[in-house]
Amino acid sequence: MDQEIIDIALRSIMISGFATVFASLWSIPLSYLLANKPRLAKTIIPFFEALVGIPTVLVGLLLYMVLSSRGPLGFLGILYTPKAIIIGQAILITPLITSISYRVLRQSSEVFGELALSLGASREQAMIIVLRESMPGIMTSIIMGFSRAIGELGVALMVGGNIKGYTRVLTTAIALEVSRGEFENAILLGLLLVLVMVLISASLRILKRFSEY
């Protein structure tokens, strides 16, 4: 049982970690683009902010319909696999990372970007300066995105299927133990989930502090 719990915890970290990395790969460039396109941002950012609180089960349901055998992407055959959970979690946290990073990048662009351009820097040099000055805030958005991903249940349950030794993560394991009436095990798994979130967040915050120097 102890080894199974360790495997579940490591699987949770791996899946949510990949989801956070993938979401960051497109969310941060999008945030930078919007930070320099005020008119476009006025339309897109409010929409993203509204999606931050979208129920995870709704995202899971929509993704299930897309990935099921009758769905448009059913031919991929990734339903009830870790890949499906990663995709779902990445979609889920994209609005969160984008909206937070946008605020940070927008402020840095107005202060440091315009100053750099006025002093003769190229647009590429100004972009590097803006990203460097925004890194602490961007790291905060990534931390929040990871915490949102690893703590969600709907996506993992709907498209992962809670398959033992394959797609079972901490949140789905907690739900399973509750359904069995094993509340002590559920509480222990819940405490483990909180511990994992705290340790990962603390590690990322340490990286954030180094990025400030």
PyMOL commands that set and color helices and strands:
alter all, ss='L'
color gray80, all
select helices_A, chain A and resi 2-35+38-51+56-67+74-76+82-118+123-150+154-160+170-180+183-211
alter helices_A, ss='H'
color red, helices_A
deselect
rebuild
show_as cartoon
